[in-house]
């Protein structure tokens, strides 16, 4: 075990040298590492949100509502088709599970079935007896969800980008979830505000045949609906509006929106694309004198009277806005509406002050832990302890290097993982040294003892480390965020500590034996 | 200078003679932990329960009772307020609100507003009911899966008695560590769970080292009585067991003392788990091999495996 071929020794040294090169950038403040030399790697370990400060948010996209919308529009086609064929029906409605209808006459059922089956090739016809239910096949359903998620991702990205922070990360997780991580954000409520809203803006005409109160008492006119006013509507505006259900101009046609001032009050300006502008002009000229409701997420922000046709394709939204609210609303309109409402399932934020404190205390703990272990090893094993300490340093350097190369994220539990590794990393060497002691005790020669020590400790080292590695890997696959960071450093630490103990110390010991030809082994 | 040996060179402690005492000790700890676990229960953190956590820094020393009055009157259910670390550091926790995710969000906003501008929020966490339940589920899975995988690995490498003994020792460590959390009322969160899994990995590591030696001696000393052989194996590896536990504890103590408030519960679990894991690999796992009637006779031809394993 003490014999190293030249190339093997060279390989071990090369790994150590590479470790130093790749770990080096981490010892310089960010951005000051001289990266002009292009052969030098400049990557640093990225810090987790718990260390650098920032916000983490887990959002769930309400895919049910997307599917429901599709089924709702399918019912419209069904209604047309059934009417055309003069089939009597009742209970036509869409839900998240399908579009269903009940045919009144038993004789018509077969005809209705075959006709509805042809309506949309992507649907499956189900239901029993007179009850017919159309559902989209699984593949189509999945495509709808995928499309909704990728649109949501895109909108979320545009909204977060507007915050102007560096390196936000937006990723899909599982079937219907999105993880947003924004480093360096002081105020998570801002993120909450801009991600928690769908921001679907539409223009509807106000139905002026009745007041909302009359409509409630005597029945809502066909094609109309009662909508609540927004929380930040101007004072004096009613709490409810009777609005035509039909969307006259859709917010999808918006291309720009900016916060601005009108009579010294913050307002939000908007501008349509060519098609939207033409449509807006058309609607406003046909309905001059009527009131136009600006509806955001089902709530009426304001309902100004159309005094004259608006041909330029732009306008302003007034309301009880603060500057911040006007900013946010215009941001949301610029970034576009989400295809479905989102729910915030989890939110974790760390202020930058706490992050820095954590880094500082983590650093102190890591250095102290290291010093304790190094001193203790030297006391316990003398020269061999110092060899082990050299390996420990190599081990640490390699952990940093591998984490930089993999661009793994260092979290506070991750630092704990490194400290724990420092304690455990000496284990392999302890196993070997204790074994050498024993071999020496039964009277073997120095060289033989060292050789046998390495040889018999090897399988133990392997067994012992693989079991810990199993725990680390399970943690990695089930854990989230900071815990994942712990699993990463633990797993990397186990592997590098094995390398350091088995190869690096052995190389040092081999070199020492060759040079010194020791006659006494103090261990 | 003569190196320091934590364990004297010629150590010969009759561990197996004391095994009845260890059994009684361990079984009572396990029973107490289990009973308390089912009666008193763990103090789950918001990771598993759902709810809100805020870490704030007040302007000057915190007025805890003032905060309690202020936040208690908001009608948000149980509000726990604790001072920790510096006198101006306060930890606020709110129970999971009735209703869905929106209700949690509204509660967070209410609290933030009630705290006003005088305090700075250093950390805020909100875990909705859905995520809390999922994390609980994932936590249970991860414990079960890692135990199963570890047992499988040991079974691959050793005889079945070793696998059973090591997993019993492992469960012993996990149950007692959880028991400590029940008794102390220290909050049990995701980080604690990670610590417990790490303890599991560490404890098995310790056990494997002793078992490796037992296996080796079984091949070497074919005529030796099992009890005597186990004692010899434990004693020859005792120095290593103590050394490694000691260095790991040294590192962890540094972490516990200086690593900051955020990971104190985590290191607490690790420190205790490593002590109990060291105890169990010496005093529980090995004696169990006697109970499990480990086969003494190794068939001829198996001798070669030692060399093979050594050559790895």
Contacts between the chains, C-beta under 8 A, distances in Angstrom:
chain1	res1	chain2	res2	distance
A	50	B	262	7.5
A	58	B	131	6.5
A	60	B	101	7.9
A	60	B	130	7.6
A	188	B	124	6.3
A	189	B	109	7.1
A	189	B	112	6.8
A	192	B	105	6.9
A	196	B	105	7.2
A	343	B	100	7.5
A	343	B	101	4.7
A	343	B	102	7.3
A	343	B	128	7.7
A	344	B	101	5.9
A	344	B	105	6.0
A	344	B	126	7.5
A	344	B	128	7.2
A	345	B	101	5.9
A	345	B	128	4.5
A	345	B	130	5.5
A	345	B	131	4.8
A	346	B	126	6.6
A	346	B	127	5.3
A	346	B	128	6.0
A	346	B	131	4.5
A	347	B	108	7.7
A	347	B	124	7.3
A	347	B	125	7.0
A	347	B	126	4.3
A	348	B	123	8.0
A	348	B	124	7.4
A	348	B	125	4.6
A	348	B	126	7.5
A	349	B	121	7.9
A	349	B	123	6.7
A	349	B	124	4.9
A	349	B	125	7.5
A	350	B	122	7.3
A	350	B	123	5.0
A	351	B	120	6.9
A	351	B	121	6.5
A	351	B	122	4.6
A	351	B	123	6.6
A	353	B	57	7.7
A	353	B	120	7.4
A	353	B	122	6.1
A	354	B	55	6.9
A	354	B	122	4.1
A	354	B	123	5.5
A	357	B	260	6.6
A	358	B	260	5.7
A	358	B	262	6.1
A	361	B	258	5.8
A	361	B	259	5.6
A	361	B	260	3.6
A	362	B	259	6.2
A	362	B	260	7.0
A	364	B	258	4.6
A	365	B	254	5.0
A	365	B	255	4.5
A	365	B	257	7.5
A	365	B	258	4.2
A	365	B	259	4.0
A	365	B	260	7.8
A	366	B	254	7.9
A	366	B	255	8.0
A	368	B	254	4.0
A	368	B	257	8.0
A	368	B	258	6.0
A	369	B	250	6.7
A	369	B	251	3.7
A	369	B	252	7.5
A	369	B	253	7.9
A	369	B	254	3.7
A	369	B	255	6.1
A	370	B	251	7.6
A	372	B	250	4.1
A	372	B	251	6.7
A	372	B	253	7.7
A	372	B	254	5.9
A	373	B	247	5.0
A	373	B	250	5.6
A	373	B	251	5.8
A	376	B	246	7.2
A	376	B	247	6.2
A	376	B	250	6.1
A	377	B	247	7.1
A	379	B	3	6.8
A	379	B	4	4.8
A	380	B	3	5.5
A	380	B	4	5.3
A	380	B	5	7.2
A	380	B	6	7.0
A	380	B	243	6.7
A	381	B	3	5.5
A	382	B	1	6.7
A	382	B	3	4.5
A	385	B	3	7.3
A	412	B	260	7.6
A	412	B	262	5.8
A	412	B	263	5.8
A	413	B	191	5.9
A	413	B	194	6.5
A	413	B	263	6.3
A	413	B	266	6.5
A	415	B	259	7.6
A	416	B	255	5.8
A	416	B	259	6.6
A	416	B	263	5.4
A	416	B	266	6.3
A	416	B	267	6.7
A	416	B	270	7.9
A	419	B	251	5.0
A	419	B	252	7.2
A	419	B	254	6.9
A	419	B	255	5.0
A	419	B	259	7.6
A	420	B	198	7.0
A	420	B	248	6.9
A	420	B	251	6.4
A	420	B	252	6.8
A	420	B	255	7.7
A	420	B	270	6.9
A	422	B	251	5.1
A	423	B	247	5.0
A	423	B	248	3.5
A	423	B	249	7.2
A	423	B	250	6.5
A	423	B	251	3.4
A	423	B	252	6.5
A	424	B	202	7.3
A	424	B	205	7.9
A	424	B	244	7.2
A	424	B	247	7.8
A	424	B	248	5.5
A	426	B	243	7.9
A	426	B	244	7.2
A	426	B	247	5.1
A	427	B	205	7.6
A	427	B	240	8.0
A	427	B	244	4.4
A	427	B	247	7.6
A	427	B	248	7.8
A	430	B	240	5.3
A	430	B	243	4.7
A	430	B	244	5.3
A	430	B	247	7.5
A	431	B	209	6.9
A	431	B	240	5.6
A	431	B	244	7.9
A	434	B	237	7.6
A	434	B	239	5.3
A	434	B	240	4.3
A	434	B	243	7.3
A	437	B	9	7.9
A	437	B	239	7.7
A	438	B	236	6.5
A	441	B	9	7.3
A	455	B	310	4.7
A	455	B	311	7.5
A	456	B	216	7.4
A	456	B	310	5.5
A	458	B	309	7.7
A	458	B	310	6.3
A	458	B	311	7.8
A	458	B	312	5.1
A	459	B	212	6.7
A	459	B	309	3.8
A	459	B	310	6.3
A	459	B	312	5.4
A	460	B	208	7.1
A	460	B	209	5.5
A	460	B	212	4.4
A	460	B	213	7.8
A	462	B	312	5.9
A	463	B	157	5.9
A	463	B	208	4.7
A	463	B	212	6.2
A	464	B	205	4.2
A	464	B	206	7.8
A	464	B	208	4.8
A	464	B	209	5.6
A	465	B	205	7.2
A	466	B	153	6.4
A	467	B	150	5.3
A	467	B	153	6.2
A	467	B	154	7.4
A	467	B	201	5.9
A	467	B	204	4.3
A	467	B	205	5.6
A	467	B	208	6.1
A	468	B	198	7.9
A	468	B	201	3.7
A	468	B	202	6.5
A	468	B	204	7.5
A	468	B	205	5.3
A	469	B	201	7.7
A	470	B	146	6.1
A	470	B	149	4.8
A	470	B	150	5.5
A	470	B	153	6.4
A	470	B	201	7.0
A	471	B	146	5.0
A	471	B	150	7.1
A	471	B	197	5.0
A	471	B	198	6.3
A	471	B	200	5.5
A	471	B	201	3.2
A	471	B	204	7.9
A	472	B	198	7.9
A	472	B	201	6.8
A	474	B	142	5.2
A	474	B	145	5.4
A	474	B	146	4.0
A	474	B	149	6.8
A	474	B	197	6.8
A	475	B	142	6.6
A	475	B	146	7.7
A	475	B	194	5.8
A	475	B	197	5.4
A	475	B	198	7.7
A	477	B	142	7.8
A	478	B	138	4.8
A	478	B	139	7.4
A	478	B	141	6.3
A	478	B	142	3.8
A	478	B	145	7.8
A	479	B	142	7.5
A	479	B	190	7.2
A	479	B	194	6.4
A	480	B	135	7.6
A	480	B	190	7.4
A	482	B	190	7.7
A	482	B	191	7.2
A	483	B	190	5.4
A	483	B	191	6.6
A	483	B	193	7.8
A	483	B	194	4.8
A	486	B	191	7.9
A	486	B	194	5.4
A	486	B	198	7.9
A	487	B	194	7.4
A	490	B	198	6.9
A	522	B	2	7.3
A	522	B	3	6.5
A	523	B	3	6.5
